[in-house]
Amino acid sequence: HDGQGEHAQHERSAFVQHDGRWYFIDPSVPLRTGRNDPCPCGSDQKFKKCCAAYL
C-alpha cells in the first residue's frame, strides 16, 4: 500500500530441496549444464533427473 493505492505482486518461483536445504532455481540465469551432466545443486544426480524437472 502506498500513496497511490493498494498494489499486489504475484510470483511463481522454483525451488528444490537437497539434503534438507532449499535452493532457488533462477530461470533468468542461463545454466551451462547439459541434461546428462551432474546437477549443479550438488545432488549427485543427472541434471535432467534433478533441477531440470523444475524449469
MARLUM-269348 format. One record per atom (N, C-alpha, C): residue number from 0; atom name; x, y, z; residue in three letters. Coordinates in nm, 4 decimals. Layout:
N
i|at|X|Y|Z|aa
NUM|CA|X|Y|Z|ala
...
This chain:
55
i|at|X|Y|Z|aa
0|N|0.0847|-0.1163|0.0000|his
0|CA|0.0000|0.0000|0.0000|his
0|C|0.0901|0.1235|0.0000|his
1|N|0.0607|0.2169|-0.0882|asp
1|CA|0.1363|0.3410|-0.0905|asp
1|C|0.0416|0.4576|-0.1178|asp
2|N|0.0954|0.5712|-0.1456|gly
2|CA|0.0145|0.6904|-0.1679|gly
2|C|-0.0758|0.6815|-0.2899|gly
3|N|-0.0497|0.5884|-0.3791|gln
3|CA|-0.1313|0.5735|-0.4987|gln
3|C|-0.2330|0.4611|-0.4865|gln
4|N|-0.2389|0.3960|-0.3753|gly
4|CA|-0.3366|0.2896|-0.3551|gly
4|C|-0.2726|0.1592|-0.3123|gly
5|N|-0.3514|0.0561|-0.3211|glu
5|CA|-0.3059|-0.0770|-0.2812|glu
5|C|-0.2606|-0.1543|-0.4045|glu
6|N|-0.1498|-0.2246|-0.3928|his
6|CA|-0.0919|-0.2985|-0.5042|his
6|C|-0.0652|-0.4418|-0.4606|his
7|N|-0.0582|-0.5306|-0.5571|ala
7|CA|-0.0263|-0.6709|-0.5284|ala
7|C|0.0736|-0.7202|-0.6317|ala
8|N|0.1581|-0.8108|-0.5895|gln
8|CA|0.2542|-0.8728|-0.6796|gln
8|C|0.2483|-1.0228|-0.6558|gln
9|N|0.2418|-1.0972|-0.7634|his
9|CA|0.2401|-1.2425|-0.7544|his
9|C|0.3659|-1.2959|-0.8219|his
10|N|0.4226|-1.3975|-0.7621|glu
10|CA|0.5449|-1.4540|-0.8165|glu
10|C|0.5356|-1.6054|-0.8119|glu
11|N|0.5849|-1.6668|-0.9167|arg
11|CA|0.5975|-1.8124|-0.9199|arg
11|C|0.7457|-1.8428|-0.9284|arg
12|N|0.7956|-1.9132|-0.8306|ser
12|CA|0.9376|-1.9445|-0.8249|ser
12|C|0.9562|-2.0939|-0.8110|ser
13|N|1.0694|-2.1394|-0.8533|ala
13|CA|1.1014|-2.2819|-0.8429|ala
13|C|1.2130|-2.3012|-0.7413|ala
14|N|1.1924|-2.3968|-0.6530|phe
14|CA|1.2905|-2.4330|-0.5529|phe
14|C|1.3077|-2.5840|-0.5554|phe
15|N|1.4228|-2.6296|-0.5126|val
15|CA|1.4471|-2.7722|-0.4995|val
15|C|1.5117|-2.7942|-0.3630|val
16|N|1.4746|-2.9022|-0.2969|gln
16|CA|1.5325|-2.9335|-0.1664|gln
16|C|1.6324|-3.0467|-0.1824|gln
17|N|1.7506|-3.0282|-0.1258|his
17|CA|1.8561|-3.1291|-0.1299|his
17|C|1.9239|-3.1319|0.0057|his
18|N|1.9289|-3.2507|0.0665|asp
18|CA|1.9904|-3.2681|0.1987|asp
18|C|1.9361|-3.1689|0.3012|asp
19|N|1.8062|-3.1466|0.2994|gly
19|CA|1.7424|-3.0599|0.3979|gly
19|C|1.7573|-2.9107|0.3723|gly
20|N|1.8240|-2.8725|0.2650|arg
20|CA|1.8409|-2.7314|0.2318|arg
20|C|1.7634|-2.7001|0.1046|arg
21|N|1.7067|-2.5795|0.0970|trp
21|CA|1.6306|-2.5367|-0.0192|trp
21|C|1.7180|-2.4502|-0.1087|trp
22|N|1.7086|-2.4722|-0.2393|tyr
22|CA|1.7835|-2.3963|-0.3388|tyr
22|C|1.6857|-2.3334|-0.4364|tyr
23|N|1.7066|-2.2045|-0.4643|phe
23|CA|1.6248|-2.1307|-0.5604|phe
23|C|1.6783|-2.1561|-0.7006|phe
24|N|1.5909|-2.1869|-0.7922|ile
24|CA|1.6281|-2.2059|-0.9318|ile
24|C|1.5875|-2.0800|-1.0062|ile
25|N|1.6864|-2.0024|-1.0449|asp
25|CA|1.6622|-1.8744|-1.1116|asp
25|C|1.6594|-1.8949|-1.2628|asp
26|N|1.5422|-1.8873|-1.3255|pro
26|CA|1.5335|-1.9115|-1.4701|pro
26|C|1.5986|-1.8021|-1.5547|pro
27|N|1.6318|-1.6877|-1.4944|ser
27|CA|1.6947|-1.5806|-1.5709|ser
27|C|1.8456|-1.5994|-1.5841|ser
28|N|1.9015|-1.6948|-1.5099|val
28|CA|2.0449|-1.7228|-1.5174|val
28|C|2.0640|-1.8451|-1.6064|val
29|N|2.1284|-1.8268|-1.7210|pro
29|CA|2.1470|-1.9419|-1.8100|pro
29|C|2.2429|-2.0444|-1.7488|pro
30|N|2.1993|-2.1677|-1.7475|leu
30|CA|2.2841|-2.2753|-1.6960|leu
30|C|2.3683|-2.3306|-1.8092|leu
31|N|2.4913|-2.3562|-1.7819|arg
31|CA|2.5791|-2.4181|-1.8805|arg
31|C|2.5907|-2.5657|-1.8460|arg
32|N|2.4779|-2.6237|-1.8207|thr
32|CA|2.4709|-2.7635|-1.7797|thr
32|C|2.3931|-2.8416|-1.8841|thr
33|N|2.4513|-2.9494|-1.9325|gly
33|CA|2.3789|-3.0383|-2.0223|gly
33|C|2.2869|-3.1288|-1.9422|gly
34|N|2.1873|-3.1827|-2.0068|arg
34|CA|2.0890|-3.2663|-1.9377|arg
34|C|2.1518|-3.3865|-1.8682|arg
35|N|2.2597|-3.4403|-1.9235|asn
35|CA|2.3222|-3.5583|-1.8643|asn
35|C|2.4406|-3.5254|-1.7732|asn
36|N|2.4689|-3.3960|-1.7553|asp
36|CA|2.5762|-3.3541|-1.6653|asp
36|C|2.5298|-3.3642|-1.5198|asp
37|N|2.6230|-3.3707|-1.4257|pro
37|CA|2.5838|-3.3675|-1.2839|pro
37|C|2.5097|-3.2379|-1.2530|pro
38|N|2.4106|-3.2462|-1.1676|cys
38|CA|2.3311|-3.1289|-1.1330|cys
38|C|2.4160|-3.0303|-1.0523|cys
39|N|2.4076|-2.9003|-1.0847|pro
39|CA|2.4883|-2.8015|-1.0132|pro
39|C|2.4472|-2.7830|-0.8676|pro
40|N|2.3326|-2.8371|-0.8250|cys
40|CA|2.2922|-2.8218|-0.6850|cys
40|C|2.3701|-2.9156|-0.5928|cys
41|N|2.4456|-3.0106|-0.6529|gly
41|CA|2.5279|-3.0996|-0.5716|gly
41|C|2.4590|-3.2272|-0.5283|gly
42|N|2.3504|-3.2636|-0.5919|ser
42|CA|2.2737|-3.3812|-0.5513|ser
42|C|2.3356|-3.5137|-0.5958|ser
43|N|2.4389|-3.5093|-0.6806|asp
43|CA|2.4998|-3.6287|-0.7401|asp
43|C|2.4066|-3.7004|-0.8373|asp
44|N|2.3005|-3.6315|-0.8813|gln
44|CA|2.2097|-3.6855|-0.9830|gln
44|C|2.2372|-3.6129|-1.1142|gln
45|N|2.1906|-3.6713|-1.2226|lys
45|CA|2.1970|-3.6015|-1.3504|lys
45|C|2.1026|-3.4820|-1.3452|lys
46|N|2.1410|-3.3748|-1.4139|phe
46|CA|2.0613|-3.2526|-1.4155|phe
46|C|1.9179|-3.2789|-1.4586|phe
47|N|1.8987|-3.3648|-1.5614|lys
47|CA|1.7637|-3.3908|-1.6135|lys
47|C|1.6751|-3.4601|-1.5115|lys
48|N|1.7322|-3.5316|-1.4158|lys
48|CA|1.6550|-3.6030|-1.3137|lys
48|C|1.6379|-3.5202|-1.1871|lys
49|N|1.7029|-3.4033|-1.1823|cys
49|CA|1.7011|-3.3234|-1.0604|cys
49|C|1.6375|-3.1870|-1.0879|cys
50|N|1.7166|-3.0832|-1.0888|cys
50|CA|1.6657|-2.9459|-1.1000|cys
50|C|1.6002|-2.9144|-1.2346|cys
51|N|1.6374|-2.9822|-1.3425|ala
51|CA|1.5762|-2.9552|-1.4724|ala
51|C|1.4264|-2.9825|-1.4690|ala
52|N|1.3836|-3.0709|-1.3820|ala
52|CA|1.2419|-3.1029|-1.3708|ala
52|C|1.1602|-2.9839|-1.3219|ala
53|N|1.2259|-2.8841|-1.2611|tyr
53|CA|1.1563|-2.7682|-1.2057|tyr
53|C|1.1595|-2.6481|-1.2989|tyr
54|N|1.2292|-2.6594|-1.4097|leu
54|CA|1.2389|-2.5464|-1.5028|leu
54|C|1.1251|-2.5461|-1.6012|leu
